[in-house]
Amino acid sequence: MRGRLIFPFIAELHRLDTQAMALGDAGAGVPPGYDDDFKESILVDSDDDGVAEPFRREHPPVRVPCQVEPEAFEALRMATSGNTPRSSFDLVFHFRDLERLGLVDAASGDALIRPSDRLGALYARDGQLVQAVRTRPGLYVTEARPIGFGLHRRRPSRNLLLVSFQDRAAARSGS
């Protein structure tokens, strides 16, 4: 037994597809859209309106059992252009679930939930929507860290992955 989650919910994750981004979209005139050096998407003005947007491609959404640890949700954060609410969540995933869903790299043992992946929504175990996350500003992975090492009695193992999600500011701060 490797333990279990306490009061589990289901997280809908949208993992960043860096391979698709690296190819771009030649049909739409979008150049390769992933900067391998900086590990982030490039900005592309796809509709020629003078405003560049991040070019983003995602894997199909996956639903993963999790434990929710909210820190802040739409807390007041004033900017010169108005309020840009701050949100921050920590979700705890069990490696048993990640392995079952193919979200652990077999060669390295690394979880395939990585920075820049996006949280789409939280659901109850029966599938009822609990909280949708607006795409703007969105909640994105800023850290994915294995925790809970050595809790298995018969052989040492890890059992939990702590994933921190934060919003991306919609405006510059006034400071």
Backbone as CSV, one residue per row, in Angstrom:
resi,resn,N_x,N_y,N_z,CA_x,CA_y,CA_z,C_x,C_y,C_z
1,MET,0.854,-1.191,0.000,0.000,0.000,0.000,0.886,1.235,0.000
2,ARG,0.656,2.139,-0.908,1.458,3.360,-1.020,0.703,4.567,-0.501
3,GLY,-0.330,4.376,0.290,-1.108,5.498,0.799,-2.199,5.882,-0.175
4,ARG,-2.905,6.956,0.144,-3.988,7.417,-0.722,-4.205,8.905,-0.523
5,LEU,-4.975,9.502,-1.412,-5.309,10.914,-1.319,-6.422,11.101,-0.293
6,ILE,-6.448,12.273,0.333,-7.487,12.620,1.297,-8.506,13.505,0.584
7,PHE,-9.779,13.185,0.673,-10.861,13.937,0.034,-10.533,14.254,-1.429
8,PRO,-10.368,13.221,-2.273,-9.939,13.470,-3.656,-10.977,14.162,-4.528
9,PHE,-10.463,14.963,-5.439,-11.204,15.588,-6.521,-10.567,15.099,-7.815
10,ILE,-11.064,15.575,-8.942,-10.491,15.234,-10.241,-10.049,16.537,-10.907
11,ALA,-8.784,16.591,-11.303,-8.250,17.772,-11.994,-8.214,17.495,-13.491
12,GLU,-8.701,18.461,-14.267,-8.586,18.379,-15.727,-7.338,19.157,-16.119
13,LEU,-6.344,18.429,-16.623,-5.067,19.039,-16.985,-4.927,19.128,-18.494
14,HIS,-4.366,20.246,-18.935,-4.067,20.475,-20.347,-2.551,20.614,-20.432
15,ARG,-1.910,19.521,-20.819,-0.445,19.519,-20.868,0.058,20.181,-22.146
16,LEU,1.092,20.979,-22.009,1.698,21.682,-23.138,2.333,20.664,-24.086
17,ASP,2.044,20.774,-25.380,2.607,19.871,-26.390,3.741,20.605,-27.098
18,THR,4.939,20.491,-26.545,6.090,21.225,-27.090,6.497,20.716,-28.462
19,GLN,6.263,19.438,-28.752,6.613,18.906,-30.072,5.726,19.527,-31.156
20,ALA,4.427,19.628,-30.898,3.526,20.259,-31.870,3.853,21.743,-32.021
21,MET,4.219,22.381,-30.909,4.564,23.804,-30.980,5.841,24.016,-31.780
22,ALA,6.794,23.104,-31.643,8.063,23.235,-32.362,7.850,23.149,-33.870
23,LEU,6.785,22.467,-34.293,6.489,22.355,-35.728,5.785,23.586,-36.273
24,GLY,5.088,24.329,-35.400,4.335,25.501,-35.853,3.085,25.077,-36.599
25,ASP,2.561,25.961,-37.416,1.375,25.681,-38.221,1.553,26.384,-39.561
26,ALA,2.230,25.694,-40.477,2.559,26.296,-41.778,1.312,26.717,-42.544
27,GLY,0.224,25.967,-42.424,-1.012,26.289,-43.128,-1.584,27.626,-42.706
28,ALA,-1.380,28.001,-41.451,-1.882,29.277,-40.943,-0.780,30.342,-40.940
29,GLY,0.375,29.999,-41.491,1.467,30.955,-41.541,2.137,31.182,-40.193
30,VAL,2.031,30.195,-39.299,2.637,30.320,-37.970,3.971,29.582,-37.967
31,PRO,5.074,30.298,-37.680,6.386,29.643,-37.646,6.477,28.720,-36.434
32,PRO,7.535,27.912,-36.360,7.710,27.095,-35.151,7.557,27.958,-33.908
33,GLY,6.781,27.472,-32.931,6.365,28.323,-31.826,6.874,27.964,-30.458
34,TYR,7.992,27.228,-30.358,8.511,26.881,-29.034,9.989,27.185,-28.985
35,ASP,10.393,27.968,-27.988,11.797,28.316,-27.801,12.417,27.302,-26.848
36,ASP,13.242,26.417,-27.393,13.839,25.348,-26.593,14.823,25.873,-25.555
37,ASP,15.448,27.012,-25.832,16.398,27.587,-24.874,15.696,28.117,-23.636
38,PHE,14.603,28.852,-23.836,13.886,29.463,-22.724,12.734,28.600,-22.211
39,LYS,12.445,27.480,-22.899,11.372,26.550,-22.510,10.023,27.244,-22.406
40,GLU,9.689,28.029,-23.423,8.404,28.720,-23.445,7.984,28.974,-24.884
41,SER,6.700,29.309,-25.037,6.193,29.558,-26.384,6.657,30.929,-26.869
42,ILE,6.781,31.040,-28.194,7.127,32.338,-28.773,5.842,33.122,-28.983
43,LEU,5.955,34.421,-29.157,4.799,35.271,-29.427,4.611,35.394,-30.927
44,VAL,3.365,35.232,-31.373,3.054,35.257,-32.800,1.850,36.171,-33.017
45,ASP,1.945,37.061,-34.019,0.806,37.903,-34.400,0.086,37.186,-35.534
46,SER,-0.770,36.233,-35.181,-1.402,35.366,-36.167,-2.498,36.056,-36.975
47,ASP,-3.126,37.110,-36.456,-4.196,37.767,-37.201,-3.808,39.175,-37.667
48,ASP,-2.518,39.475,-37.664,-1.985,40.751,-38.179,-2.668,41.980,-37.600
49,ASP,-2.994,41.934,-36.297,-3.602,43.107,-35.655,-2.583,43.897,-34.842
50,GLY,-1.310,43.500,-34.936,-0.258,44.197,-34.216,-0.082,43.736,-32.776
51,VAL,-0.867,42.728,-32.351,-0.760,42.213,-30.990,-0.313,40.761,-31.054
52,ALA,0.852,40.490,-30.512,1.378,39.132,-30.516,0.822,38.344,-29.333
53,GLU,0.458,37.119,-29.581,-0.082,36.213,-28.568,0.833,34.993,-28.491
54,PRO,0.880,34.341,-27.337,1.663,33.097,-27.275,1.049,32.029,-28.179
55,PHE,1.890,31.347,-28.939,1.462,30.213,-29.767,1.471,29.004,-28.855
56,ARG,0.327,28.378,-28.647,0.213,27.292,-27.680,-0.543,26.121,-28.289
57,ARG,0.031,24.933,-28.162,-0.634,23.695,-28.552,-0.604,22.784,-27.329
58,GLU,-1.703,22.057,-27.126,-1.813,21.211,-25.941,-2.193,19.784,-26.332
59,HIS,-1.769,18.834,-25.494,-2.234,17.455,-25.617,-3.718,17.435,-25.272
60,PRO,-4.454,16.389,-25.638,-5.854,16.292,-25.203,-5.928,16.336,-23.673
61,PRO,-6.990,16.927,-23.123,-7.090,17.025,-21.663,-7.134,15.642,-21.018
62,VAL,-6.577,15.568,-19.822,-6.575,14.331,-19.056,-7.111,14.645,-17.662
63,ARG,-7.914,13.746,-17.129,-8.478,13.927,-15.785,-7.760,13.018,-14.817
64,VAL,-7.237,13.639,-13.747,-6.389,12.938,-12.784,-6.901,13.181,-11.367
65,PRO,-7.067,12.124,-10.561,-7.450,12.322,-9.162,-6.401,13.166,-8.433
66,CYS,-6.856,14.036,-7.543,-5.938,14.917,-6.825,-6.535,15.328,-5.487
67,GLN,-5.686,15.893,-4.678,-6.080,16.517,-3.418,-5.849,18.012,-3.602
68,VAL,-6.815,18.834,-3.238,-6.752,20.276,-3.507,-6.294,21.031,-2.263
69,GLU,-5.314,21.907,-2.446,-4.793,22.766,-1.379,-4.815,24.206,-1.883
70,PRO,-5.966,24.897,-1.820,-6.025,26.269,-2.351,-5.254,27.243,-1.470
71,GLU,-4.565,28.164,-2.118,-3.848,29.213,-1.380,-4.583,30.539,-1.527
72,ALA,-4.876,30.904,-2.757,-5.601,32.157,-3.029,-6.410,31.955,-4.290
73,PHE,-7.607,32.535,-4.321,-8.426,32.442,-5.516,-9.017,33.813,-5.804
74,GLU,-8.557,34.399,-6.893,-8.977,35.732,-7.333,-8.832,36.779,-6.240
75,ALA,-7.703,36.718,-5.514,-7.404,37.725,-4.496,-7.101,39.058,-5.184
76,LEU,-7.428,40.150,-4.510,-7.235,41.479,-5.076,-5.756,41.759,-5.318
77,ARG,-5.433,42.177,-6.538,-4.085,42.615,-6.901,-4.266,43.771,-7.871
78,MET,-4.026,44.969,-7.385,-4.250,46.166,-8.205,-3.070,46.439,-9.124
79,ALA,-3.390,46.884,-10.322,-2.401,47.295,-11.307,-2.846,48.650,-11.844
80,THR,-1.998,49.290,-12.627,-2.353,50.602,-13.171,-3.584,50.529,-14.066
81,SER,-3.836,49.339,-14.654,-4.993,49.187,-15.533,-6.211,48.610,-14.802
82,GLY,-6.108,48.422,-13.487,-7.231,47.888,-12.714,-6.833,46.647,-11.941
83,ASN,-7.821,45.879,-11.519,-7.580,44.685,-10.730,-7.169,43.520,-11.629
84,THR,-6.084,42.852,-11.297,-5.678,41.610,-11.946,-5.622,40.555,-10.855
85,PRO,-6.734,39.874,-10.591,-6.817,38.957,-9.452,-5.718,37.899,-9.457
86,ARG,-5.243,37.576,-8.265,-4.187,36.582,-8.081,-4.820,35.281,-7.601
87,SER,-4.450,34.183,-8.251,-4.914,32.864,-7.848,-3.726,31.928,-7.756
88,SER,-3.780,31.021,-6.798,-2.703,30.069,-6.586,-3.283,28.805,-5.961
89,PHE,-2.981,27.665,-6.549,-3.456,26.373,-6.062,-2.278,25.427,-5.964
90,ASP,-2.305,24.550,-4.991,-1.421,23.389,-4.970,-2.320,22.178,-5.095
91,LEU,-1.978,21.281,-5.993,-2.672,20.011,-6.117,-1.690,18.902,-5.804
92,VAL,-2.162,17.900,-5.096,-1.335,16.751,-4.751,-1.857,15.563,-5.544
93,PHE,-0.977,14.942,-6.330,-1.321,13.775,-7.139,-0.610,12.556,-6.571
94,HIS,-1.208,11.389,-6.722,-0.583,10.144,-6.287,0.107,9.516,-7.495
95,PHE,1.347,9.079,-7.305,2.087,8.484,-8.413,1.400,7.240,-8.960
96,ARG,0.661,6.528,-8.146,-0.074,5.354,-8.621,-1.059,5.772,-9.737
97,ASP,-1.765,6.898,-9.536,-2.695,7.399,-10.553,-1.954,7.894,-11.785
98,LEU,-0.857,8.595,-11.572,-0.072,9.102,-12.703,0.468,7.948,-13.544
99,GLU,0.953,6.899,-12.886,1.459,5.733,-13.611,0.338,5.068,-14.402
100,ARG,-0.830,4.911,-13.797,-1.982,4.276,-14.453,-2.395,5.056,-15.697
101,LEU,-2.284,6.380,-15.669,-2.697,7.240,-16.781,-1.575,7.516,-17.787
102,GLY,-0.420,6.896,-17.602,0.705,7.102,-18.517,1.362,8.458,-18.374
103,LEU,1.297,9.043,-17.182,1.877,10.369,-16.943,3.192,10.321,-16.186
104,VAL,3.899,9.190,-16.302,5.236,9.053,-15.729,6.140,8.508,-16.829
105,ASP,7.259,9.171,-17.080,8.221,8.727,-18.081,8.863,7.428,-17.598
106,ALA,8.736,6.361,-18.387,9.248,5.051,-17.981,10.772,5.040,-17.863
107,ALA,11.455,5.773,-18.711,12.923,5.754,-18.706,13.513,6.518,-17.519
108,SER,12.940,7.688,-17.198,13.523,8.537,-16.150,12.765,8.476,-14.832
109,GLY,11.496,8.073,-14.861,10.669,8.105,-13.658,10.090,9.476,-13.366
110,ASP,10.349,10.451,-14.253,9.824,11.807,-14.062,8.331,11.849,-14.351
111,ALA,7.621,12.636,-13.567,6.210,12.885,-13.857,6.133,13.734,-15.119
112,LEU,5.116,13.497,-15.940,4.956,14.245,-17.184,4.070,15.472,-17.012
113,ILE,3.779,15.841,-15.780,3.138,17.122,-15.483,4.279,18.092,-15.256
114,ARG,4.329,19.135,-16.090,5.503,20.009,-16.092,5.093,21.475,-16.087
115,PRO,6.047,22.365,-15.769,5.748,23.798,-15.838,5.171,24.189,-17.192
116,SER,4.209,25.095,-17.156,3.449,25.621,-18.293,2.247,24.771,-18.657
117,ASP,2.062,23.595,-18.031,0.811,22.861,-18.206,-0.281,23.669,-17.527
118,ARG,-1.530,23.489,-17.963,-2.635,24.341,-17.525,-3.710,23.530,-16.810
119,LEU,-4.275,24.115,-15.748,-5.412,23.517,-15.054,-6.687,24.028,-15.711
120,GLY,-7.533,23.113,-16.195,-8.761,23.503,-16.866,-9.946,23.600,-15.926
121,ALA,-10.043,22.626,-14.995,-11.191,22.603,-14.087,-10.946,21.576,-12.988
122,LEU,-11.762,21.688,-11.948,-11.793,20.689,-10.877,-13.189,20.077,-10.864
123,TYR,-13.246,18.761,-10.715,-14.505,18.025,-10.695,-14.588,17.201,-9.417
124,ALA,-15.812,16.931,-8.978,-16.038,15.992,-7.889,-15.781,14.586,-8.445
125,ARG,-15.648,13.619,-7.560,-15.378,12.251,-7.999,-16.501,11.691,-8.871
126,ASP,-17.728,12.207,-8.717,-18.848,11.727,-9.529,-18.929,12.433,-10.885
127,GLY,-17.963,13.317,-11.193,-17.905,13.991,-12.480,-18.572,15.357,-12.528
128,GLN,-19.200,15.789,-11.433,-19.847,17.104,-11.393,-18.788,18.207,-11.338
129,LEU,-18.964,19.233,-12.161,-18.042,20.370,-12.173,-18.081,21.082,-10.826
130,VAL,-16.912,21.299,-10.238,-16.790,22.037,-8.981,-16.306,23.456,-9.257
131,GLN,-15.276,23.596,-10.102,-14.705,24.905,-10.391,-14.047,24.882,-11.762
132,ALA,-14.543,25.698,-12.673,-13.876,25.877,-13.958,-12.839,26.981,-13.799
133,VAL,-11.772,26.885,-14.545,-10.724,27.903,-14.501,-10.741,28.640,-15.828
134,ARG,-10.974,29.941,-15.783,-10.984,30.741,-17.016,-9.612,30.673,-17.671
135,THR,-9.628,30.557,-19.000,-8.371,30.459,-19.755,-7.544,31.728,-19.603
136,ARG,-8.164,32.850,-19.456,-7.436,34.079,-19.150,-7.857,34.534,-17.780
137,PRO,-7.033,34.658,-16.789,-5.589,34.496,-16.848,-5.141,33.037,-16.823
138,GLY,-5.967,32.113,-16.376,-5.586,30.702,-16.333,-4.725,30.389,-15.123
139,LEU,-4.603,29.110,-14.835,-3.703,28.628,-13.784,-2.730,27.658,-14.430
140,TYR,-1.439,27.953,-14.300,-0.398,27.187,-14.970,0.570,26.596,-13.951
141,VAL,1.109,25.427,-14.277,2.080,24.773,-13.399,3.336,25.629,-13.316
142,THR,3.745,25.927,-12.094,5.013,26.616,-11.876,6.045,25.691,-11.234
143,GLU,5.580,24.606,-10.607,6.497,23.636,-10.002,5.780,22.299,-9.872
144,ALA,6.504,21.218,-10.152,6.008,19.858,-9.939,7.104,19.117,-9.189
145,ARG,6.834,18.803,-7.923,7.885,18.276,-7.045,7.423,16.995,-6.357
146,PRO,8.183,15.885,-6.553,7.851,14.657,-5.830,8.026,14.854,-4.327
147,ILE,7.070,14.352,-3.553,7.159,14.391,-2.088,6.706,13.032,-1.568
148,GLY,6.864,12.791,-0.293,6.406,11.537,0.288,7.295,10.364,-0.054
149,PHE,8.605,10.541,-0.036,9.524,9.449,-0.305,9.600,8.511,0.896
150,GLY,9.783,7.215,0.627,10.074,6.240,1.669,8.916,5.830,2.542
151,LEU,7.678,6.052,2.118,6.545,5.721,2.969,6.063,4.285,2.798
152,HIS,6.618,3.548,1.872,6.213,2.168,1.642,7.014,1.258,2.565
153,ARG,6.356,0.347,3.247,7.031,-0.499,4.238,7.989,-1.514,3.622
154,ARG,7.579,-2.140,2.535,8.379,-3.240,1.993,9.541,-2.784,1.128
155,ARG,9.324,-1.749,0.368,10.434,-1.231,-0.443,10.287,0.284,-0.544
156,PRO,11.407,0.991,-0.474,11.343,2.455,-0.543,10.743,2.909,-1.875
157,SER,9.870,3.897,-1.801,9.255,4.438,-3.010,8.786,5.861,-2.734
158,ARG,8.290,6.483,-3.723,7.663,7.793,-3.552,6.192,7.595,-3.880
159,ASN,5.375,8.465,-3.301,3.967,8.266,-3.591,3.229,9.519,-4.016
160,LEU,3.736,10.700,-3.745,2.986,11.917,-4.033,3.774,12.894,-4.898
161,LEU,3.033,13.657,-5.715,3.601,14.736,-6.513,2.858,16.003,-6.150
162,LEU,3.575,17.006,-5.644,2.998,18.301,-5.306,3.171,19.213,-6.512
163,VAL,2.052,19.721,-7.036,2.087,20.571,-8.224,1.502,21.929,-7.868
164,SER,2.299,22.983,-8.071,1.863,24.351,-7.788,1.382,25.011,-9.069
165,PHE,0.186,25.610,-9.003,-0.415,26.327,-10.128,-0.547,27.788,-9.732
166,GLN,-0.194,28.689,-10.650,-0.392,30.115,-10.423,-0.938,30.741,-11.694
167,ASP,-1.616,31.886,-11.507,-2.139,32.591,-12.669,-1.005,33.328,-13.374
168,ARG,-1.323,33.830,-14.534,-0.393,34.686,-15.260,-1.022,36.061,-15.291
169,ALA,-0.308,37.026,-14.805,-0.838,38.379,-14.669,-1.368,38.891,-16.009
170,ALA,-2.541,39.511,-15.951,-3.159,40.065,-17.154,-2.683,41.487,-17.432
171,ALA,-1.977,42.091,-16.482,-1.511,43.474,-16.664,-0.229,43.665,-15.881
172,ARG,0.475,44.723,-16.206,1.678,45.064,-15.455,1.305,45.702,-14.133
173,SER,2.101,45.426,-13.115,1.815,46.043,-11.820,2.275,47.489,-11.843
174,GLY,1.739,48.287,-10.944,2.054,49.717,-10.911,3.348,50.040,-10.203
175,SER,4.057,49.056,-9.706,5.300,49.332,-8.960,6.510,49.417,-9.836
